[in-house]
Amino acid sequence: MALTRAFKETVKARADVDAAFRAALLSEAVELLLTGDLEGGKLVLRDTINATIGFEDLAAQLGKSPKSLMRMVGPAGNPTAENLFAVISHLQDAMGVQLSVHSAAA
């Protein structure tokens, strides 16, 4: 069954008009990373970047190349903690979102 609209375009269209959706994307990415799902976290982080500021703007803010950032959150990417947290920090600033961590009993 063919999709009528590309997933990336659909997510971008929703993120353009819904601040809560943008915040939920970033929150989900970080939650996946915190639970040890690096692949899922990178995938949602990539979707978040594409749907919000884009790789070009993020790369300019971080002083890195867009291709390097794309590889970092790609399927074979292995981001350092420094790079990963820099990306998350810049996304929070750009989106006007402040994530926080709360502990809970297992």
C-alpha positions as CSV (number, residue, x, y, z in Angstrom):
1,M,0.0,0.0,0.0
2,A,1.5,3.3,-1.1
3,L,1.6,6.3,1.3
4,T,0.0,9.4,0.1
5,R,2.5,11.6,1.9
6,A,6.1,11.0,3.0
7,F,6.5,10.4,6.7
8,K,9.1,13.1,7.0
9,E,6.8,15.7,5.4
10,T,3.9,14.7,7.6
11,V,6.0,15.0,10.8
12,K,7.4,18.4,9.6
13,A,3.9,19.7,8.8
14,R,2.6,18.7,12.3
15,A,5.7,20.1,14.0
16,D,5.4,23.4,12.2
17,V,2.0,24.1,13.9
18,D,2.1,22.1,17.1
19,A,4.6,23.1,19.8
20,A,3.5,20.2,22.1
21,F,4.2,17.8,19.3
22,R,7.7,19.2,18.8
23,A,8.4,18.9,22.6
24,A,7.0,15.4,22.6
25,L,9.4,14.4,19.8
26,L,12.4,15.6,21.7
27,S,11.2,14.1,24.9
28,E,10.6,10.7,23.3
29,A,14.1,10.8,21.8
30,V,15.7,11.5,25.1
31,E,13.6,8.9,26.9
32,L,14.6,6.2,24.4
33,L,18.3,7.1,24.9
34,L,17.9,7.0,28.7
35,T,16.3,3.5,28.5
36,G,19.3,2.2,26.4
37,D,17.5,2.2,23.0
38,L,20.3,4.1,21.1
39,E,18.9,3.1,17.7
40,G,15.4,4.3,18.5
41,G,16.7,7.4,20.2
42,K,18.8,8.4,17.2
43,L,15.9,7.8,14.8
44,V,13.5,10.0,16.8
45,L,16.3,12.6,17.3
46,R,16.9,12.7,13.5
47,D,13.1,13.1,13.0
48,T,13.1,15.9,15.5
49,I,16.0,17.7,13.8
50,N,14.4,17.4,10.4
51,A,11.0,18.6,11.7
52,T,12.4,21.6,13.6
53,I,15.6,23.5,12.8
54,G,17.1,21.2,10.2
55,F,20.6,19.8,10.0
56,E,22.0,22.9,8.2
57,D,21.1,25.3,11.0
58,L,22.0,22.9,13.7
59,A,25.4,22.3,12.1
60,A,26.1,26.0,11.9
61,Q,25.2,26.4,15.6
62,L,27.4,23.6,16.6
63,G,30.3,24.4,14.3
64,K,30.1,21.0,12.6
65,S,29.2,19.8,9.1
66,P,25.6,18.8,8.4
67,K,26.8,15.5,7.0
68,S,28.7,14.7,10.1
69,L,25.6,15.3,12.2
70,M,23.5,13.2,9.8
71,R,25.9,10.4,10.2
72,M,26.0,10.8,13.9
73,V,22.2,10.1,14.2
74,G,22.1,7.7,11.3
75,P,21.7,3.9,11.7
76,A,25.5,3.3,11.9
77,G,26.2,6.5,13.9
78,N,28.0,6.3,17.2
79,P,27.7,9.7,18.8
80,T,29.9,10.7,21.7
81,A,28.1,11.9,24.8
82,E,29.5,15.4,24.2
83,N,28.0,15.6,20.7
84,L,24.7,14.0,21.7
85,F,24.2,16.4,24.6
86,A,25.2,19.4,22.5
87,V,22.6,18.5,20.0
88,I,19.9,18.0,22.7
89,S,20.9,21.3,24.3
90,H,20.7,23.3,21.1
91,L,17.3,21.7,20.2
92,Q,15.9,22.6,23.6
93,D,17.1,26.2,23.1
94,A,15.7,26.4,19.5
95,M,12.4,24.9,20.5
96,G,12.0,26.8,23.7
97,V,11.7,23.5,25.7
98,Q,13.5,22.6,28.9
99,L,13.6,18.8,29.6
100,S,14.2,17.5,33.1
101,V,14.8,14.1,34.5
102,H,12.8,12.7,37.4
103,S,13.6,9.6,39.3
104,A,10.9,7.0,39.9
105,A,10.9,3.6,41.7
106,A,11.2,0.7,39.3
